[in-house]
Amino acid sequence: VALVRGVAAALADPLREAEVRAVLREVVPPPASGSLKALLAAAPLEGVDLERPRDLGRDVAF
């Protein structure tokens, strides 16, 4: 939390903003472009159970 607050404060400071943005561009990779469908198709899901029992509802007292 302290790290995120420190970065946010540095980005809000006009004297440090350009330098912080340059460092962040070097350290943080850009987000992958493409669709959610392509992202899910490329996800390693071997061994992940994607099935779940159907929920038929619950008894609710009104």
C-alpha positions as CSV (number, residue, x, y, z in Angstrom):
1,V,0.0,0.0,0.0
2,A,2.8,2.4,0.9
3,L,4.5,1.7,-2.5
4,V,1.3,2.5,-4.4
5,R,0.8,5.7,-2.4
6,G,4.3,6.7,-3.0
7,V,4.0,6.2,-6.8
8,A,0.7,8.1,-6.8
9,A,2.2,11.0,-4.9
10,A,5.2,11.1,-7.3
11,L,2.9,11.1,-10.3
12,A,0.9,14.0,-8.7
13,D,4.1,16.0,-8.2
14,P,4.8,18.1,-11.3
15,L,8.5,18.1,-10.6
16,R,8.8,14.3,-10.5
17,E,6.0,13.2,-12.8
18,A,8.1,12.9,-16.0
19,E,10.9,11.0,-14.4
20,V,8.5,8.6,-12.6
21,R,6.5,7.9,-15.8
22,A,9.8,7.2,-17.6
23,V,10.9,4.7,-14.9
24,L,7.4,3.0,-14.9
25,R,7.6,2.6,-18.7
26,E,10.9,0.8,-18.3
27,V,9.8,-1.4,-15.5
28,V,6.1,-2.2,-16.1
29,P,5.4,-4.0,-19.4
30,P,2.6,-2.6,-21.6
31,P,-0.7,-4.3,-21.5
32,A,-1.2,-7.0,-24.0
33,S,-3.4,-5.9,-26.9
34,G,-6.2,-8.1,-28.1
35,S,-9.6,-9.3,-27.1
36,L,-10.7,-11.0,-24.0
37,K,-11.6,-14.1,-26.1
38,A,-8.0,-14.3,-27.3
39,L,-6.7,-13.9,-23.8
40,L,-8.9,-16.7,-22.4
41,A,-7.9,-18.9,-25.4
42,A,-4.2,-18.5,-24.5
43,A,-4.7,-19.0,-20.8
44,P,-3.1,-22.2,-19.3
45,L,-6.1,-24.0,-18.0
46,E,-4.8,-27.5,-17.9
47,G,-5.9,-29.1,-14.7
48,V,-8.4,-26.4,-13.8
49,D,-11.9,-27.7,-13.1
50,L,-14.3,-25.4,-15.0
51,E,-17.4,-27.4,-14.2
52,R,-19.6,-26.6,-11.2
53,P,-22.9,-28.0,-10.0
54,R,-26.0,-26.2,-11.0
55,D,-27.5,-24.0,-8.2
56,L,-31.2,-24.7,-8.0
57,G,-31.8,-21.9,-5.6
58,R,-32.3,-21.7,-1.9
59,D,-35.3,-21.7,0.4
60,V,-35.9,-18.1,1.3
61,A,-38.4,-17.1,4.0
62,F,-40.3,-13.9,3.2
